[in-house]
Amino acid sequence: MDRLLQFSRLIDAVNQRMGAIASWCVLVACLISASNAFSRYTISVSSNAWLEIQWYLFSAMFLLGASYTLKLNGHVRVDVVYANVSRRAQLWIDLLGAIFFMLPATAMLCWLSWPIFYNSFALGEMSTNPGGLIRWPVKLLLPVGFALLTLQGLSQVIKLVAEMSGRHEPDATYEKPVQ
């Protein structure tokens, strides 16, 4: 279990970094959006590339931030039942949900999104918009994002099993966001 918890901490550290990158993408997207609007309305200069890079950054925010959000237990859940059961029952709900629903779905999405990226890369796919960008970098975010989410799901499963067996501090299963 100690080695699994070490592996879990490694995954958590990677996704902590991905969360920071996703946060910076928010700032960069806002700056690009403001700059694009300013240049368009003041000097009548704009490009589709500026709009597309914002789309790419939004994709990065979502796909790189999802695993970090899972690490923080920030995903939406229906608390009608969950909030009214014991901690042990909550652990079982989280464990079974991760094993039977989340991990198969994220692993399948990772697997199915790889050819989307690869075909785009192999063809050198470009945006059809004038002045548009190459498409494969944003399509690479699909398998990477789902792989990170799958790994974070495995990390959560490890921490849940460790907590259920008394080998992990209960409050550390899901970390609180840094304020």
C-alpha atoms as one frame of an Amber mdcrd trajectory, in Angstrom:
protein
   0.000   0.000   0.000   2.911   2.365   0.690   4.126   2.105  -2.914   0.616
   2.705  -4.207   0.317   5.792  -2.015   3.671   7.025  -3.364   2.325   6.515
  -6.889  -0.831   8.376  -5.868   1.234  11.305  -4.559   3.157  11.416  -7.863
  -0.094  11.546  -9.847  -1.414  14.236  -7.496   1.741  16.301  -7.995   1.458
  16.057 -11.791  -2.179  17.090 -11.693  -1.386  19.902  -9.264   0.964  21.240
 -11.939  -1.685  20.748 -14.635  -4.142  22.710 -12.499  -1.642  25.567 -12.295
  -1.188  25.487 -16.075  -4.978  25.514 -16.546  -5.207  28.526 -14.224  -2.599
  30.412 -16.231  -4.521  29.586 -19.407  -7.446  31.561 -17.971  -5.281  34.662
 -17.573  -3.685  34.305 -21.005  -7.089  33.802 -22.663  -8.435  36.927 -20.949
  -5.414  38.971 -22.027  -5.670  37.745 -25.612  -9.396  38.436 -25.666  -8.946
  41.969 -24.332  -6.032  42.681 -26.687  -7.940  41.347 -29.669 -10.991  43.448
 -28.850  -8.835  46.526 -28.296  -6.969  46.133 -31.603 -10.155  45.335 -33.518
 -12.048  48.390 -32.294  -9.208  50.920 -32.097  -7.073  50.181 -35.145  -9.376
  47.766 -37.048  -6.841  44.939 -36.964  -7.839  41.396 -36.013  -7.141  37.806
 -36.958  -8.975  34.505 -36.718  -5.840  33.130 -35.090  -6.559  35.241 -31.978
 -10.048  33.785 -31.747  -8.799  30.249 -32.280  -6.040  30.525 -29.690  -8.717
  31.512 -27.170 -10.620  28.354 -28.116  -7.432  26.312 -27.699  -6.803  27.864
 -24.291 -10.373  27.128 -23.199  -9.826  23.508 -24.219  -6.619  23.421 -22.171
  -8.411  24.941 -19.179 -11.083  22.287 -19.290  -9.046  19.224 -20.247  -6.042
  19.931 -18.000  -8.153  21.321 -15.165 -10.565  18.366 -14.931  -8.024  16.077
 -13.257  -7.038  18.826 -10.821 -10.709  19.401 -10.025 -11.099  15.685  -9.281
  -8.048  15.834  -7.038  -9.799  18.600  -5.063 -13.124  16.714  -5.052 -14.647
  19.657  -6.889 -16.781  17.769  -9.387 -20.524  18.115  -9.154 -22.358  15.328
  -7.391 -25.943  14.906  -6.305 -25.780  15.200  -2.529 -29.334  14.100  -1.757
 -28.148  10.654  -0.666 -24.406  11.194  -0.329 -24.637  13.939   2.312 -26.935
  11.833   4.504 -24.870   8.656   4.757 -21.904   7.738   6.941 -18.325   8.455
   5.923 -17.807   4.742   5.257 -20.806   4.677   2.891 -19.473   7.798   1.146
 -16.143   6.041   0.619 -17.931   3.044  -0.903 -20.019   5.287  -3.181 -16.879
   7.107  -4.356 -14.938   3.867  -4.826 -17.639   2.020  -6.749 -18.446   5.103
  -8.837 -14.793   5.506  -9.780 -14.234   1.835 -10.603 -17.448   1.141 -12.505
 -18.237   4.485 -14.105 -15.453   7.062 -14.180 -12.386   4.935 -14.938 -13.962
   2.930 -17.786 -15.378   6.111 -19.348 -12.162   8.140 -19.109  -9.994   5.250
 -20.307 -12.302   4.711 -23.285 -12.325   8.422 -24.122  -8.532   8.483 -23.944
  -8.335   5.477 -26.263 -10.891   6.842 -28.730  -9.417  10.345 -28.828  -5.911
   9.186 -29.769  -6.790   8.557 -33.465  -8.430  12.000 -33.633  -5.134  13.575
 -32.613  -2.977  11.242 -34.702  -4.948  11.790 -37.915  -4.827  15.545 -37.424
  -1.067  15.409 -36.806  -0.374  13.074 -39.741  -2.397  15.224 -42.138  -1.005
  18.499 -40.824  -4.596  19.631 -40.349  -5.138  23.375 -40.460  -8.118  25.485
 -39.567 -10.340  26.266 -42.534 -10.621  29.883 -41.362  -8.384  32.470 -43.034
  -5.381  33.025 -40.775  -6.345  29.986 -38.706  -3.997  27.779 -36.708  -2.796
  24.202 -36.960  -5.267  21.860 -35.263  -3.211  18.972 -33.903  -2.005  20.749
 -30.721  -5.543  21.266 -29.478  -6.495  17.741 -30.494  -3.536  16.414 -28.492
  -5.217  17.855 -25.415  -8.003  15.265 -25.758  -6.001  12.080 -25.064  -3.688
  13.900 -22.645  -6.597  15.358 -20.668  -8.447  12.051 -20.448  -5.233  10.192
 -19.550  -4.624  12.658 -16.706  -8.218  12.244 -15.550  -7.857   8.449 -15.654
  -4.639   8.626 -13.639  -6.239  10.955 -11.093  -9.141   8.504 -10.837  -6.628
   5.756 -10.041  -5.029   8.016  -7.442  -8.417   8.635  -5.856  -9.157   4.893
  -5.807  -5.826   4.230  -4.090  -6.541   6.899  -1.463 -10.085   5.628  -0.921
  -8.910   2.043  -0.401  -6.143   3.270   1.892  -8.618   5.295   3.942 -11.032
   2.366   4.139  -8.224   0.152   5.417  -7.045   2.766   7.912  -3.747   3.411
   6.121  -4.495   6.955   5.006  -5.661  10.055   6.810  -9.385  10.612   6.115
  -9.030  14.339   5.458  -6.289  13.724   2.870  -8.452  11.645   0.514  -9.589
  14.850  -1.127  -7.455  17.901  -0.697  -8.825  21.398  -0.304  -7.899  24.004
  -2.934  -5.141  26.427  -2.072  -6.695  29.799  -1.176
